[in-house]
Amino acid sequence: MAGNFRELRTRFFDLLLLTVLSAMVIFPALGQNREWASREIRHAEIIREMAENGDYLIPRLMGEVYHDKPPVMHAIAAVLTRMASKPSMTIARMPSAVAGILGVLAVYGIGLLLLDRRSALIGAIALLGMPGYSVVARHARPDTILCASILCSCLCIGLGMRERRYTWQTFYLTFGGLCAGLGVITKGPYGILVPALFAVFAPFRREDLKRPRFNWASFVLGFLTALAIWAVPAYFRDGGHYLHGVITQPDLDVSKSGSGKSVFWYVLGGIILTFPYSLFLPLAIRDLRRRGYSAPLAIAGAIFIVISCIPKKRQHYLVPFYPFFAMGIAASLVRYRETSRLVRRATQILIPLSIIAIPLYFVAIQPFVKPYKNSQMFFAKEILSVIEPKSQIYCVSSIEEALAWVGQRHEGIQKLSRDDPSLVSRTLCNARAGSYLVIGEKHYTSLLKHTEAIPVELVISHKVGHEKMLLFRLGKKTSETP
């Protein structure tokens, strides 16, 4: 009895330590606006519009229904935004940040199932020190929520396979199905793929983990319940039009958008985004050859092979790979650090440095390498400070979502496709005098080559990132050459 109490107390303090450590890595400068990740401001604007109109079921972007991602992350952040009465990037990123912490805790739990306490603890810390994971956990994107859902599902499946009491096994598998369903709602089939790989590879060569013969029905029930909680109300809202748009969206077609990328495209990115722990990969391979099998590395390898074979390739597809890779590396480090002085010294130096590096960058380094005056946020505020209220704004750039979020309105902001210069020219020539045009210098030069002169007056010229952006007032000729 006393031994069980000490074990529970030890695990509680481990979880508390990991929670505090995760918060120290993920939360510093969480609300920074110097640099936004790809499509991050898009999700922030969806959250703002959702909080404004109170519709937490069907997301909208610039007033139009948004089919690309169901509103798992958006609904949570929208509720927080309404409570705060003001949108902010801190709130928009909060669901991902909390999911990032939950993912670290889930890795610790999975590590206890598959490895030992020391390996589980080092694996969770290693995951936190991988920039590919911790940096994504700071973004207003659903990738970390997907990862946390997957890891919680795997943890529940593992507990269910270890449990011999039918009632508890049913509970674990049902909850695992709910988490997998949440993952599918968040970002598609990935949510069920990884739990399936875990169920295949985790019990191999283990006597304590047994796949249930008939109780998978509990997992399926939980999975379908999670889907129904979102899909049924969404269906009755508009007769299934929104659901049809989500299911048939081009983003789910992974057979396209490969752009000729090789099956080895993820190798370099994986090495960089798991640094410094990728340095220990040869050690893990050597350990694998000696021991013959590693469940975490088998799952990580299966995930890597699957996403490498899919023509459509994105760096964030690697996010569910990192936790299992971290556990596999941690298990090898624990075994070798007892006998190798070099490994022991390397872990003593690199693990703390990997944890310190991420918050240090965002707090102390990013302000110098990514000045706020070069940000989209600064330029959007500059635009809104000089134009008249409720002015019509045409954007031949990707700044329309930033303008809507900063100005807290999407009405009167219209995006024009840079791929059709003639349509852009006609629209601008027919625009009401006093309207505004936001366009990059390169695109403006290209536009003038394909169209006649457009009556404009240069108002602002400002560098945003590596691009010079221009704000014009329409309806007046200018002698200035921007």
N, C-alpha and C positions, 0 to 999 in steps of 0.2 A: 504493500500500500504506500509506504513512504517512498519507495523507488519510483512508483508511478507518479506521485506528486512532484518529486524532484525533476522527473523527465518533462512533465507538463510545464513546470515553472521554467525550465531551461528553454523549452520551445517558445514559451510566451515571451521571454526576454529576447530570444533570437528574432521573433517577429517584431517586437518593439524596436529593436536595434535597426532592423531592415527598413521599417517604416520611417524612422527618424532620418536614417542615412539617405533613403530615397527622396524624402522631402528636401533635404539639404542639397541634393544634386539637381532635382527637377524644378523646384519652385523659385530659386533666385532669378530675378529679372524675368519672370514668366510673362509679364505684360509688355515687354519691350516692343517698340514699333520701328526699330531701325531696319529690320529685315523681316520680311514675311516669306514663309515657305510657299511652294507652288500650291495655288488654289486655296491658301489659308484664308485670305481675305474674302474669298467667295463663301466659304463656310461661315465666316463671321457675319457676313451680310445676310445669309439665310437665317442665322440665329436672330439677328436684329429684326428682320421682317416677321419672323415667327413670334417673337416676343411682342411686336407691335400689333399684329392682327389676332393674336391669341389662338391661332390654329396650330396645334402641336402634332397633328396627324399627317398633313400634307405640306411639305416644305415648298417655299417659293423663293425664286431669285429674280430680282428686278421686276417683281410683280407677276412673273410667269411660273407655272408649276415646274418644279425641279425634280427630274426623274432619276438622276444619276445615283443618288444615295438616299436610302430611307432615313427618317429623322431620328435615329437613335441618339447620336451625339447632340444634334441640334435641339431636340426637345429638352434635354437636361439643361443645356446651357441657356436656352430661352427662358425656362422657369427661373433660373438664377438671375438672368438679366432683368426680368420683371420685378424680382425681389429687390434688386439693386437700383431699379428705375433708370438705369443708364447702361448702354452697351460698352463693353471694354474687351480688349484682347485677353486680359487676365481671366475674365469669366468665360470667354469663348474657348480658351485653352484648358480650363479647369477639368472638364470631363476626361480629356486625354491624359492630363497629369495624374489625376486620381487613378485612372485605369493603368497608367504606367507603374504606380506603386502597387496596385493589386496584382499586376503581372509578376513583379519581383517576389511578392509573398507567395504567389502560386508556384513559382519556380522552386522556392524553398520547400513547399509541401511535396511537390513531385520528386525533388531530390531526396527527401526523407523516404519516399516510397521505393525509389529505384537505387539509391546509393546509401549514404550514411550522413550523419548530421554535419560533419565537417565539410564534406563535399557539397551538401545542399546549401550550406551557408556561403561557401566560397563561390558556388555556381550563381547564387542570387546576386552576390556582390559583383561578380564578373559581368553579369548581364547589365547591371546598373552602370558599369564602367565602359560598356560598349557604346560608342557614339551613335551607331546605327539604331540603337534602342532608345537611349536617354534623350537624344536630340529630337527624335520623332515624338517622344512623350511630351515635349514642350510645344508641339504644333497643334493648331486647331484643325486636326484631321482625324478621321475615324480609325486609322491604322492601329493605334495602341488599344483602342476599345476592342477591335477585332482580336488582337493578340491576347488581351486579358480574358476575353470570352473563351477563346480556344484553350488557354492554359487552365482555366477553371474547369472546363469540360474534361480535359485530360486528367486533372487531379481527381475529379469525381469518378471518372471511369476507373482509375487506378484504385481508389478506395473501394469501389464496388467490386472489383476483381479480387481484392484482398479479403473483403468481408464475407463471412460464412453465414451470417444470420440473414435470412431472406428479406425481412422487413427493412433492415438497414441497407442491404444491397439495392433494394428497390428504390429507396430514398436517394442514394448516391447516383444511381443510373438515371433516375428521373431528372434530378438537378443537373446532371451532366448533359442530358438532352436539351434542357432549357438553355444552358449556356451555349451549346452548339447552335441552337436555333437563333439565339441572339447574335452569334457571330455571322450566321448566314444573312440575317436581316441587315447587319451592319455593312458587310462587304461581299456577299455572295457565297459561292460554293466553297471557298477557302475555309469557311466556318465549320464545315463537316469533314473536309478532307483530312485535316491534321488530327482531330480526335480518332478518325478511322485508322490512320497510320499508327497512332499511339496504341490503339487496341490490338493491332497486328504485331507490333514490334516489342512493346513493353513486357509482355509475359514470357517472351522467349527465354529459355534456359532458367526459368524461375519456378520454384515450387509454391511460393506464397501467393502468386498472382494467377488466378484461374479465370478464364473467360466464361461467363455464364452461358448456359446452353439455351435457356428459354427466356431469361429475364431481360433480354435486349428490347423486349416490347416496352419496358418501362422507359428506356432511353428514347425510343421512337415516340412514345406518348409525350414525353417532355419536350422533344424537338418540335413536334407538331403543335403542341400547346403554345410554345413561344412564337411560332409563325402565325398562329391564329389570333393571338392577342393583338398583333399589329394588323394582319391582313384582313380580318373580318370587319373591323370598324372602317378601315380604308375602303373596302369594297362597297359597303353600304353608304359611304359618303357620296360617291359619284357613280355608282353602278359598275365599278371595276375599271374605269378609264385610267385612273392613276396607277393601279396595280399593273395593268397591261403595259403602260409606259415604262414602269420599272423593270418588268420582266424582259421586255423586248429592247431595252436600251442598248446602244452600240457598245457601251463600256463593258458589258458582260461577254462580248464576243472576243475571247482570248486568242482566237485563231488569226486575228488581224493585228495591225499596228506593230508588227515585228520590226519593220524598217530594215530588214536584212541582218539583224543582230545575230551573232553566233551563239551557239549553245553554251559557249564559255564566257558569255558576256558578264555573268554575275561573279566570276572568279576574282577579278581585280577589286570590284566594289565590295565583295564580301571580305576580302583581306583588309581593306582600308577601314570599313565600317565596324569590324570586330577588333581592330587594333587597340591595345597591344596583345590581346589574347590570341590573335592569329599567329603570333610568334611561337606559340606553344603547340601549334598544330602538328609539326613533325614529332613532338614528344607524344601527343595523343595517338598518332598513327603507330608509333613504335609500341606503345602500351596496348593498343588494339591488337597488334600482331601477336603479342605475348599472351594476352588473355583470350583472344578469339572472338569476343563479342562485347559490345557496349550499346545498351538500349538507347541512351540519349543520342549517341553519334549515329546510330542506325536511323533514328527518326529524323535527325538533322540532315543526314545524307539523302533520305527519301524525299524530304521537302525540297532540297536543293536540286535534285534530279528532275522532279516534277516541274518546278518553275523554270528550269533551264530548257526543258523540252517544249514549253509553251511559247509559241511565236511572239506573243505580246509580252514585252519585258519592261518592268518598272523597278526602280531600286527599292521602293517600299514593299514590294512583294517578298523581300527578304526578312521582314520584321518577325514573322513566326518562326523563322529559322534560328534566330539569335538565341532564344532561351535554351533550346536543346543543345546547340553548339556550346553554349556557356557551361552547361552541366557536364557535357563530355570532356571539355578541357579541364574543368574543376576536378573531376574524378582522377584524371591523370596527374594533375599537379599535387593532389593530396598523396598519391602513392609515391611519386618520385621525390617529393620534398623531404621525405624521411631519410632517403639514402643519398640524395644529390645536394651538395652544398650550393652549387650553381643555381639549381632550380629554386632552392630555398631563398637565396639572396635575390634572385630575379622576382619572385613573387612578393617579397617584402618591399621591394622598390616599386614595381610596376602596378600592383593592385592599388595602393594608396594614390599613386599619381593619376591613374585612370579615373578615380573617383573625384579627385580635386580638379582635374583638367576641364571638365564640362562646365561647372558653375563659374570657374575662374575665367573661362573664355567669355561667357555671356555678361559677367559683371565687370571685368577689368579690361578685356581685350577688344570685344566687339565694338564698344563706343569709339575706338580709334580706327578700326579697320572698316567699320560700316557707320559713317557719320549720319546722325539723324537728318541733317540738312539734305542728304542725298536719297532720302527714303520717299516712297510713294505717299506715306502719311503726311510728310511735310509739304510735298507738292500739292496734295489734295487740299490741305488747309490753306495754302497760298491761293489756290484757285477760288475757293469758296469765300475768301476774304476780299477778293477784288470784283467778283461778279455780283450782279443784282440778285436779290432773293427770287427764287422760283424761275430763274432764267433757264432757257433750253440749252442743254449742253450735248454736243455731238462728240463722240470719242472714237477716233481711229487708232486705238491703242487698248491696252488691257487695264486701264485705270478706272473704268466706269464703276466697278464694284467698290473700289476704294472711295470714290467720290460719294457713292450712295451711303456707305457705312459712316464716313466722317460727317457728311451733311445730314445724316439720318433721314434721307428721303431718296426714293428711286424715281419718282415722277419727274419727267422732264429731262432725264438722262438717257440718251440713246446711243447704242453701239453701232458703228458702221463697219462693214467688212472691208478690210484693206485689200482683199483679193479681187474686188470689183471696182476699180478706179472710176469708171464711167458712172456707176450708180452713186458713188460717194460724191462725185462732182455735181450730179443733178440734184442730189439732196441738199448739198450745201448752197448751191446757187438759188434754190427755191426756199431756203430757210428764211425765217423771219429776221429782219434786221435787229441786231442786239443779242442774237444767239451767240453761242461760243463753240469753238472747235478746239479739242485737245488732241494733239498728234505728235508723234516722234519726228525728229528732224529728217531722218532717212526716209520715212514714209511720206513726209510732206514733199521732199524733193522728187521722189518717185511719182507721187500724185500729179505734180506739175508737168511731168513729162508726158502724161497720158491725157491731160485735160487742159482746157483753157484756163486763163487766170481766174482765180476765185477772189471776189471782193472781201478782203480780210484786213484786219489791223492787229499787229502783234501786240500782245499785252504782257506776257511773261515768257521768258526763256530760262529754263532751269534744268540742271543735270539731275537725273534720277537713276541711281546705279551707274551703269556704263552708257546710258543713253541720254541724249539731250532732248527734252520734252518742250513743246511749244503750246502756248495758249493764245488763240486768236479770237478777236471779236468779229463776227460776220457783218457784212453790209457796208464796209468801208474799204477803199483801196489803201494800200500802204506802199511807201517807197523803200521800206526797210527790207533788207535781205536777212532772214533769220539764220 
